[in-house]
Amino acid sequence: MLLLVKSGGEKAVADWQACFRGADPRLDVRSWTDPSVRPEDVRYVLVWEPEEGRLGRMPGLRAVFSSAAGVDHITRVADWPRHLPLIRMGGDDTAQRMGEYIAWACLSLLRDTRHFALGQAEARWAHRETPFSAPRRRVGIMGLGNLGAAAAKMLQGLNFPVQGWARSRKDLPGVRSFAGSAELPEFLATTDILVCLLPSTPETAGLIDAALLARLPAGAGLVSAGRGQHVVVPDLLAALDAGHLSGAVMDVFVQEPLPKESPLWTHPRITITPHVASLASRRERAAYVAGAIAAQEAGQPLPNLYDPERGY
């Protein structure tokens, strides 16, 4: 079965091929730009930001895989095949890495590591006492799917109190669940560190704006690791500059790579990472895709299917 890969550029193709050989040697893995490939022979694709006009010219395609957890980079392409399964990246390693990232980010805000990093860059002994320990800072997670649940479990292991908000109520051990727009104000008012892991949908675009940030307690922190479209950047900067927010850790942005001229890079209260929060190794992702392809071929249920009704 022929699988085309567009993730990491041409330099990554050989590594993808080696990883898929280890996962399922029956798969014939080729580069997205391989001129010898006939479109009608392609059965599966693993892609990041496919260009217009390619997916629609593959009549034998059976499923589309996103190389990351988000799929909006695929669904915004006019000719993506809506009749086929669209599968978000997942697996145990993806959830593990997201949990690690959120735990690190919340600890970074708790201990104000941005302050110390700026001091180190200037060879300055930037001594500062941090006023709180984990049990005194409640983390509120927006989005309690597999990734949010993994993050909640790790945060609880660090003795952070954890609560969550989602469209529908969730049942996670030790996590207070808020649901729907009616319960959002109370969720925000009792959240000291806000973690956004929501998907990108029309309803969530621009959700983290001045009005939402104002509902957080003074001195709250923000971790943005869902999609860049959630955060209204000028509103975030204004909340930080006014002192209402104490800091932010940001992994996702509307434009990626983040332009050099962005004020986010140099803000003293913001820590930037380059969209790496839940990025599993190619070996792990290849194993996940190979397993899903085997399930598809056997007529079994597929994991992490995109639901157009929900928008994720």
N, C-alpha and C positions, 0 to 999 in steps of 0.2 A: 504494500500500500504506500502510495506516495504522499509524503507530508512536506509542505513548504514551510520554511521558517523565516520570519522577519522580526528579529529581536536581537539587539546588540550590534547590528551592522555586519558587514561581510567578514570582519575579523573574528566574529563569534561563531561562524558556521561550522568550522571544523570541531570546535568544542561541543556544539549542539549535536553534531553527528556522533561523536564519541559517547556522549551521555545517552543518546537514544539507542545506540548499539548495546549499551549495558542494560537498558530498560526493556527493550524488545527489538532484537536484531532483524525481525521481519519487516520493520518500517524502513522505507527508502526515504531518507531525509535529504532534502535539497534546499539550496538557497532560494529565497524569494526572487532573486534576479537571475537565476540560472537560465540562460537562453535556450538550453536544450529541452526544457520542460514544456510539454504540450498542455495547455490549460485543461483540456478534457480528461487528462490522466490524473489530475490532482484530486485526492480524496479528503485530505484534512489540511488545515493551515493553523499555525501558531504565530500570532502576529501582535505587533505593537504599531499603532497608527498606520494601517494600510491606506494606500492612496486610492482615490476615486478610480473606478473603472476596472479594477482587477478582480475582486471577488465575484462580481456579476458575470465574469467571462469564464467561470469554472463550473461547467454543467454537471460534473460528476462529484462535486463537493458534498460531503456528508455532515460535517460539523466544523465550527470555527472556534478556536481556542484563543483567549486573551493571554498574553504572557505576563499579565499582572492581575490584581484583584478587580480593578476597574474595567468597564467595557465601553464607556462613553466615547473613547477614541475609535471604537469600531462602529457604534450605533449612529454616530454623526456622519458616517460615510453614506452617501445617497444610495449606493447599490449593494449595501450589505444584505446577504440573503436571509430575509426575515422568516422564511419557512424552515430554516435549518436550526439545529441546536447551537446556541451561543454559550460557551462555557467559561466562567470566570476561573482564574487561577486560584487554587486552594491547596489543601493538603496539610498534614500535621506540621511540616516545617514552616509553611507560611504563617500559620497561627502562632507557632512558637516564636518566630522572629518578631511578629507584631507585638506580642505580649512583652518580649524583651525590650522593644523600642519604647513602648508606652511606660513601662516601669522605669527605664532610664530617664525618659523625658520628665516624668513626674518627680523623680528624685532630683533631677537637675534643677527644676523649679523650686523644689523644697529647700535645697541647699544653696541656691543662687550661684550655680557654677559659672554662669555667664560673667558675673562680677570677677570671679577668680581668673577666668580665662583672659579677660581684658588686662588684669593686673600682670599675668604672666607674659603677655605679649609686649608689655612695657618694662619688664623686669622690675615690677613694683610689688612690694609686699602688701597685697590688698586684703589685710585682715578684716574680717567681719564675722560677727556672731549671727547665726540664723535663728529666728525666734521660734520655729515650730519643728516638731518631729512628726513622723507620718501619722500617728493616731489622731493628731489634731488638725489634719487637713483632709477634708472629704473630697474624693475624686468622683466626678460625675461624667459618665461615658454616654455620649450621644451615638447610638447605634450598637445594638447588643446581639449581633450575629455571631458567627464563629470567631471572628477576630476580636470583637468586643468581649466575648465570654472568656477568651484566653487571656486578654489583658486584665480583666476583672480578677481572675484567679491569681495571677501573679501579683497584682497590687495588694490583694488581701494577704498574701504571703509576707508582704512588707509591712503589714499592719495598717495600711490605709483603709479607712472606711470607704466603701464603694457603693454608688448608686448608679442607675442607668435610666436613659430615656429612649423610647422608640415609638414607632407608629402604633404598635400593639404591645400589650403587657407581656413581659418575659418572666420566666421563673428560673432564677439562678441562685444557688445557695449563698445566703448571706448578703445578697445584693437587693436593695430596695428598688422596685421597678416603678417608673413613671411612664405614662402612655398618653399620646395624643396632645393636641394643642392646649387643651384645658389644664393639663397638669404640668406644662412646660414652665410657667412662672415659678411654681414652688420648687421644681427641680433646680432651676437656675439659682434661686435665692439661697439654696442650701448647698451649693457646689463651690468649693474653694479652688479646685483645679478642674477645668473643663476640658475634656478629651473629645474631639470630633472624629468619629469613624463612620460617618454617614456616607451612603452612596451618592453619586451625582444624579439628581433628578431635577425637573423643573421646580419642584416644591422646595428643594434644599439649596438651590442657587441663591447666593447672597444672604443665607440664613443668619450667619454670624455678622451682624451689623451693629450699629451704635445702640439701637434699642435693646437687642439681646444682651450685649456686653454690659449695658447699664444695669441689668437685672442681677448680675453676679455681685457677690459681696466685694467691697473695696479690698484691694490687694490680691484678688484672684489671679490665677494663671491660666494660660491656654495652651493646649497641645493640638495642633492641626495636622492630622495624618490620614484624613479621608480623601477629599478631592479639593483642589485649589479653588474651585468655584464657590465653595462654602463661605469663604472669608472676604468681607469688604475691607480691603487693605487700608484705605484712608481712615476708616472707622477704628480699625485695630490700632493704627499708629496714634490716633488721637487719644484713645483710651490709655495707651502706655504713657504717652507724654503728659497726660493729666494725672498720672499716678493711680488711676482707678484699677488698672491691671499692673501686676508686679513683673510679669514676664511672659514670654511666649516661646514655644518650640514649634518650628514649622518645617514640614517635610514635603508639602505639596503646594503647587502654585498654578495660577491660571496659565501662565506662559512658562514653559520649561524647555531648556535650562532657564533659570531665573536671570533676567537681563542684568548686566553689570551695573547699570545705572539705577537699579531698584534701591530705594531707601531701606529696604528690609535688610540688606547685607550688612550695613554699618550701624544699625540701631543698637544701642547699648543694652537693651532689654530683650533682644531677640536672638535665639540660636537657630541657625539654618542647617538643614541636612538635605541632600539632593535626591529626594524621592526614593529612599532606600528602606523605609520602615519595615515592610513585610516581604522584602525581596528575597525569596528563597534561592538556593544555589541552582545552577542549570541542571545538575544531576537530579535534584529533588523535583524540579519542575518537569523534567523529561519523564521521570517515573510517574508523576501524576497524570500527565497527558497520555502516556502509553497505557496506563490503567483505564483511563476514560475511553480511549479508542477501543480497547478490548471489550469494555462494557457495551459500547455502541454496536460493535460488530456482533456481539452475542445477544443483542436486543434487551439488555439490562438497563436499569435506571442510571441516569447520568448525574454526576455531582455538580453543584453550584451552577445550575442552569439560570440563564438570564430570563426574567419574567417581565415581558413588556407591560403587563398591567401594573406592576409595582415600580417599574423603571430601573430595576437592578436585579 
